[in-house]
């Protein structure tokens, strides 16, 4: 068993870190204050060839695994970019995996290279206001009319829809009452984002202002049949190929954000003098920060195991959910402790840790709640009865 990074993995961490170094605290504070997609950051990573890390080389990518992608995403978050930077490129890493696995050769050649080069940005539209994580009950309809599908319905919490040129959309092509199983009758599409037929309403939220979150309203939105991925009615099966990688990458980002917060807290504890001694000399400061370090190191190992299992083609659902759950909690704990270590200054934007705390809630909530991650493990690992 070898815990060391390979030479290639070390090079990825170093190179991605070098790109991120060009975007300092002042840059991310401004993005957090003013909003606006970090297009220059996105372009810098695209120009470096990082947006297609897991896409095959024949389509312009690097053909690497989720283990390497997790290291990349942790490095981005840990650089100071936090969840804002990670979310700017997150979908490039896992989002088009259904196209990679189930797309036709023509679709792969048409859809993947523009994403890899950064020429096109996409949003992923699954969640709806009245269904939440109950994906099989989606109500957005896609009705086939000749060589096109006509979409009507609503989606919510869709990131980057303000700037996206493309949309990966899951919609119901067969009514729920007409299928034998609720997982049937859902179809997956990847098509142009037609703003004449899609109304986008941004959601004002507590953190990650640089990356917009939105409600989408579809009114007669047309998608050509050639933009349907795979077979009609099999879309739910297809999006499962992206769920475990997404959990792994979110977990890696939580670890990166937590390590960023911990480093800021430790640095401040060394410099802050109270009662003629640095506060970091006090065990009341030391012990919680040391406990955060232990949790984050354990989370890193969970992420690495889940990524290894996925890349080896092994069942990884339990590990992916465990990593997502534990890393989300560890990252949040470290960010909260960083604020408390700074005392009153932790509440000040100039020290940045309050931003980390706000952003740390994202990998706790998304893409699945801590409670549902635990439900998965209880049912699939421990063999307990399903609770929902």
Buried (B, 14 or more C-beta within 10 A) or exposed (E): EEEEBEEEBEEBBEBBBEBBEEBEBEBBBEBBEEBBBBEEBBEBBBEEBBBBBBBBEEBBBBEBBBBBBBBBBBBBBBBBBBBBBBBBBBBBBBBBBBBBBBBEEEBBEBBBBBBBBBEBBBBBBBBBEEBEEEBBEBBBBBEBEEEBBBBBBBBBBBBBBBBBEBBBBBBBBBEBEEBEEBBBBBBBBBBBBBEEBBBBEEEEBEBBBBBBBBBBBBEEBBBEEEBBBBEBBBBBBBBBBBBBBBBBBBBBBBBBBBBBBBBBBBEBBEEBEEEEEBBBEEEEBBEBBEBBBEBBEBBBEBBBBBBBBBBEEEEBBBBBBBBBBBBBBBBBBBBBBBBBBBEEBBEEEEBBBBBBBBBBBBBBEBBBBBEBBBBBBBBBEEEEEEEE
